[in-house]
Amino acid sequence: MNMLEILVATSLVAALIPALLLVRNLMLYRRTPITSLDTGRSGRPCVSVLIPARDEADSIGDCLDSVRATVRADIEVLVLDDDSADDTAAIVNRHARQDDRVTLLSAPALPSGWCGKQHACAVLAQSARHDLLLFIDADVRLAPDAVVRMVAARERAGASLLSGFPRQITGSFLERLLIPLIHFVLLGFLPMDGMRRSLAAAFGAGCGQLMLAERGAYRAVGGHGAIRGSLHDGLKLPRAFRRAGFRSDLVDASDLARCRMYRTARATWDGLGKNATEGLAAPGTIGPMSLWLLLGCVLPPVLLALSWSVGAEPQVVGSAAAAVLLGLASRALLAVRFQQSWRSVLLHPLGVALLLAVQWQAAIARARGGSSDWKGRHYARAMTDAD
């Protein structure tokens, strides 16, 4: 067996495993049923909706409009203005005058060793009245029944922390290319069967845009203080819950909420890179994951063209073609399920290559002692990489 044949065979295996896991996970990663509005013994749930906001004047008004439209739940809405330099506070105050469920809080000075969002969420949780804490980002738009369906889903799952990925809205070319890969990496590489059978921290995952926590467990874990130096609450908070013996779970929230995470190509690149070294670009992860993604996603079309051009055996050409088709089929399934861009499906190898470039840029910056910059603040990577 020559080198080309070895590469093609390895590439096929590297494409097949995440494709099979993705199909299995799509059976487990379910939406919350629209008819499941009965929250059992608790009746009409009481939920504190907690929104950290730093320079969110372009988003916070629409966010509050959506939250105020909540049905079948009693809510309070706390917004923490985290030293914004724009009209965030004025917009929230306008909503507070219209709706007494809305309250504006001002963030105290950021303590040493804390990242801004984690500190904001910790302050919000301390001020909340209810035992269910729904943390959402200011660029999230909730469906009217999102709160009660999240509550019902958490009870059914028996989880102390429930997270969901909203439908991701994309605009620029780079957004369409990179943002859908969040679902590809999540569903192609996280064994959700293992997540639900085990409390191992390695199976912890979530989305910081939408997280529902039970107060007692949240306090026992240490709340956001347990991940104070992190920029990646979507990954780190579920793992903190699991280390403390509490179950976390995931639901498909694409019909419960929507979010446009970034609005420009530069913001997309910087945003995915800010917490990369806590995820794919972590020191123990970036090597094997880069190799896997290169072999299973980036190299298959190259190997197909090469094997065709050199007149390789039909089974070699067929294996290379199968690896290409597995990647495209996986992305096509995700595009249908999550209403993703079809252009990103066809450009899947390019998207993965660029995602790896983001990860390696972050890893190199970390090795050089660089900082993560976000929302006008600078965080030492040694702090943000802390588990």
Rosetta blueprint (number, residue, H / E / L):
1 M L
2 N L
3 M H
4 L H
5 E H
6 I H
7 L H
8 V H
9 A H
10 T H
11 S H
12 L H
13 V H
14 A H
15 A H
16 L H
17 I H
18 P H
19 A H
20 L H
21 L H
22 L H
23 V H
24 R H
25 N H
26 L H
27 M H
28 L H
29 Y L
30 R L
31 R E
32 T L
33 P L
34 I L
35 T L
36 S L
37 L L
38 D L
39 T L
40 G H
41 R H
42 S H
43 G L
44 R L
45 P L
46 C E
47 V E
48 S E
49 V E
50 L E
51 I E
52 P E
53 A E
54 R L
55 D L
56 E L
57 A L
58 D L
59 S L
60 I H
61 G H
62 D H
63 C H
64 L H
65 D H
66 S H
67 V H
68 R H
69 A L
70 T L
71 V L
72 R L
73 A L
74 D E
75 I E
76 E E
77 V E
78 L E
79 V E
80 L E
81 D E
82 D L
83 D L
84 S L
85 A L
86 D L
87 D L
88 T H
89 A H
90 A H
91 I H
92 V H
93 N H
94 R H
95 H H
96 A H
97 R H
98 Q H
99 D L
100 D L
101 R L
102 V E
103 T E
104 L E
105 L E
106 S E
107 A L
108 P L
109 A L
110 L L
111 P L
112 S L
113 G L
114 W L
115 C L
116 G H
117 K H
118 Q H
119 H H
120 A H
121 C H
122 A H
123 V H
124 L H
125 A H
126 Q H
127 S H
128 A L
129 R L
130 H L
131 D L
132 L E
133 L E
134 L E
135 F E
136 I E
137 D L
138 A L
139 D L
140 V E
141 R E
142 L E
143 A L
144 P L
145 D L
146 A H
147 V H
148 V H
149 R H
150 M H
151 V H
152 A H
153 A H
154 R H
155 E H
156 R H
157 A H
158 G L
159 A L
160 S L
161 L E
162 L E
163 S E
164 G E
165 F E
166 P E
167 R E
168 Q E
169 I L
170 T L
171 G L
172 S L
173 F H
174 L H
175 E H
176 R H
177 L H
178 L H
179 I L
180 P L
181 L H
182 I H
183 H H
184 F H
185 V H
186 L H
187 L H
188 G H
189 F H
190 L L
191 P L
192 M H
193 D H
194 G H
195 M H
196 R H
197 R H
198 S L
199 L L
200 A L
201 A H
202 A H
203 F H
204 G L
205 A L
206 G L
207 C L
208 G L
209 Q L
210 L E
211 M E
212 L E
213 A E
214 E E
215 R H
216 G H
217 A H
218 Y H
219 R H
220 A H
221 V H
222 G L
223 G H
224 H H
225 G H
226 A H
227 I H
228 R L
229 G L
230 S L
231 L L
232 H L
233 D H
234 G H
235 L H
236 K H
237 L H
238 P H
239 R H
240 A H
241 F H
242 R H
243 R H
244 A L
245 G L
246 F L
247 R L
248 S E
249 D E
250 L E
251 V E
252 D E
253 A E
254 S E
255 D E
256 L E
257 A E
258 R E
259 C E
260 R L
261 M L
262 Y L
263 R L
264 T L
265 A H
266 R H
267 A H
268 T H
269 W H
270 D H
271 G H
272 L H
273 G H
274 K H
275 N L
276 A H
277 T H
278 E H
279 G L
280 L L
281 A L
282 A L
283 P L
284 G L
285 T L
286 I H
287 G H
288 P H
289 M H
290 S H
291 L H
292 W H
293 L H
294 L H
295 L H
296 G H
297 C H
298 V H
299 L H
300 P H
301 P H
302 V H
303 L H
304 L H
305 A H
306 L H
307 S H
308 W H
309 S H
310 V L
311 G L
312 A L
313 E L
314 P H
315 Q H
316 V H
317 V H
318 G H
319 S H
320 A H
321 A H
322 A H
323 A H
324 V H
325 L H
326 L H
327 G H
328 L H
329 A H
330 S H
331 R H
332 A H
333 L H
334 L H
335 A H
336 V H
337 R H
338 F H
339 Q L
340 Q L
341 S L
342 W H
343 R H
344 S H
345 V H
346 L H
347 L L
348 H H
349 P H
350 L H
351 G H
352 V H
353 A H
354 L H
355 L H
356 L H
357 A H
358 V H
359 Q H
360 W H
361 Q H
362 A H
363 A H
364 I H
365 A H
366 R H
367 A H
368 R L
369 G L
370 G L
371 S E
372 S E
373 D E
374 W E
375 K L
376 G L
377 R E
378 H E
379 Y E
380 A E
381 R H
382 A H
383 M H
384 T H
385 D L
386 A L
387 D L
